[in-house]
Amino acid sequence: MREHATNIVRELRGRGFQAYFAGGCVRDTLLGVAPADYDVATAATPPEVMRIFPETYAVGAQFGVVLVPAPHDTPPPAHSEHPNYVEVATFRCDLSYSDGRHPDEVRYSKDPKEDVQRRDFTINGLLMDPLDGDRVLDFVGGRDDLKAHIIRAIGDPQQRFQEDKLRMLRAVRFAARLQYTIEPRTFAAIRELAPGIHQVSRERVRDELTRMLIEGHARIAFELLDSTGLLHEVLPEVERMKGVEQPPQFHPEGDVWVHTLLLLEKLPPGVSRTLAWGALLHDVGKPPTFRVAPDRIRFDGHVEVGVRMAEVICHRLHFSNDDTKQIIELVANHMRFADVERMKESTLKRFLRLPRFDEHLELHRIDSLSSHGNLSLYDFVRERRSRTSEEEIRPTLLLNGEDLIRLGYRPGPEFREMLSAVEDAQLEGTVHTREEALSFVLSQFPLVS
């Protein structure tokens, strides 16, 4: 993809237009990280770009942005939003942002220095000339901030965040991912303008939070969200975990917030988004169910309450139905590991066959390591899962509704209970054949004459 982006720069230059690599790909190259994708900034306008590259897609032409597809035989890079395209943006000046996200009007420019002034942070405002030994054009002090490990808004931070409220979350994400410090004026502007984050679409908020969770520094990100005041705005249910005590015999690490941060700390880069959100929300039901009983602190019904709260959060942030279902399942089942050694064989096998069970198991592991540290139940379940075949967990069903009708039963809601009982017997290992299943049904559910 770098070669493709370089060829775009070369072609634009050959037609008389300035063109450079821009933004994140320059930052990552200077940091010694392979860029996930490449952006090109140019003096050519969208119509001029589209005449030079006939297969372009004008996905944001009103803002001066077109996508130039890679050659058909170019493999897509990993983790790219547009894996087969290079984004080509015209130098521009954004005139106003009435919606707090998109410019109302843009004015094209021939000056790259003017173009970078509209960008978010100094480390993302660098340009690079791939045709001149990767010479860097730095009009905003981005190289110094890279060396000093600082996230600094370009120009007036208040203005940058008023223009695009999402930049406040991006500041937190970059600071966490790179383990940089947010420059004081930039930090103060976020604190002041945090309530304005509600102008940003919920999908974009969700995506930024998800990136924070899966990029490998989730604890740092959420501590920054808290200190900037953004956590209060986007996830008040998580903020309420702070100061909620837990019984020290089970949670010597501290309150629910500290416990959750310890889980986030254990999320590796590239973790699935559902497991990451499950880790964040697994104890979200504890604050509203906290009570001090005569024997100890209790959270009666916190799982059920947490499931309802997680569902509300997922719907609020417009998660897909599939992601919502899995996140809720993780919250709903995280306490069941306490009973695995006492479960009936059929109950345990049904537990083991939950969709994406590896996520349930991993959540239990980091939950345990973030509290009492005892992994005996984790080891028990992992060992049982490894030596239990798929056929044992999901045996071929021996009977169906038509079989029950042939036996003389009348169709009705009882059929579900009867067939479930047969499957339980299979899972317990007491029924193995169709004949045994028929006899089992007749013995457990006598026909009424």
C-alpha positions, 0 to 999 in steps of 0.5 A: 500500500505504501508503493500504491500511495507513492505512485499516487504522489508521483502521478500527481506531481507529474501533473503539476500538483503538490502532493504528500503523505499526510496524517497518521501514516507519517506519524507511524512511520516516524515512530517506526510503526508500520502504517495501517493505511496511507493518506495523501494530501494534495493541491489537486481538487477532487475533480482533478484527482478523479480525472487523473485516477478514473476509478476513484470513489468520491465518498467525501468529495464535498470535503475534498476527499476521494478514495483511490483503489489499489491495483487489483493484485495488491493484498489489503493491509490489516486493520485498515478502515479502507484496506484497498484504498488510499484516501486523497484529500485536497489542501483546504481550509474549513470555514465553520462547524455548526454541527460540532463534527463536519465543516459547513463549508470548505475552501480549497487551498494550494498551501500545505501549511494552511491545510495542516492548521485545520487538523487535530493534533500536532503529531497528526499534522505532519507531511512527508515527501516519499519522493525525496527520501521521506523528507518531513514538512512540519509546520506545527511542531509535531516532531518535537511533540513526538519526541516529547511524548505529548498530545497537543491540539494544533493552534487553539485547543478550544477552537479545535474541539469546538469544530469537531467534538470527537477530537476530545475522545481521539485525544484520549485514545492517542494518549493511551495508545502511545502512552503520551501526556495530554498537553495542559491547555489541550487537557483543560479544553477537554475538561471544559468542553466534555459535555459537548460530546453529545453532539457526536453521533453515538456510533462514532462515540462507540467506535472510539471507545471500542478502539480504546478498549482493544488497542492494548492500553484500555486502563490508561484510556479509561483513567484518562476518560475519567480525569477529563470528565468524558467518562461522566458524559459517555458512560455514567454507569461505569463512572458510578463504579468509583468508590463502591466497596467490595467484600475484601475476602473476595476482592482484596484489590479494592472497589468496583472501579479499581477491579474493573481497571485491573481487568482492562489492564489485562486486555491485550492488543487486538482483543475482540470488541465483545470480550473487551466490552464484556470486561468493562461492563461485567460488574456494571450492576454492582453500584445499584445493588450495593448493600451492607448486610450483617455478614458482609457487603452484598450485591444481590441480583447484580448480574440480572441488573447488570444484564439490563444495564448492559443492554441499555448501554449497547442500544444507546451506543447502537451496537449490532444485534450480534455484538449486543447479544454476546456482550449481554451473555458475557455479563449474564454468565460471568458468575456461573463459574463459581458453580461449575464443580457442582453442576450436573453433567448436562448443565455443565455441558450446556454451559460449555457450548455457549457461543464463543465460550472462549470469551467467557473463559477468558473473562473469568480468567482476568476477572479472577486475576483481578480479584482473589487470584485463584484460577482453580475453577478456570483450570477445571473448566479449561481441562473439561472443555479440552477433553470433552468432544463436540459430539458430547457437548452437542449430541445428535438429537434422538427425538423430535416433535413428530416422534412424540406425536407418533407415541400418542402425545398431543402437540403443545408447549410441553413438547419443548420440556420433553425434548429438553429432558431427553437431551439432558439425559443424553448429556448425562450419559443415561440415554444413548439410543433412539429406543432408550429415548422413547422409553425415557419419554414414556417413563418420565411423561406418562400418557394420559388415557 
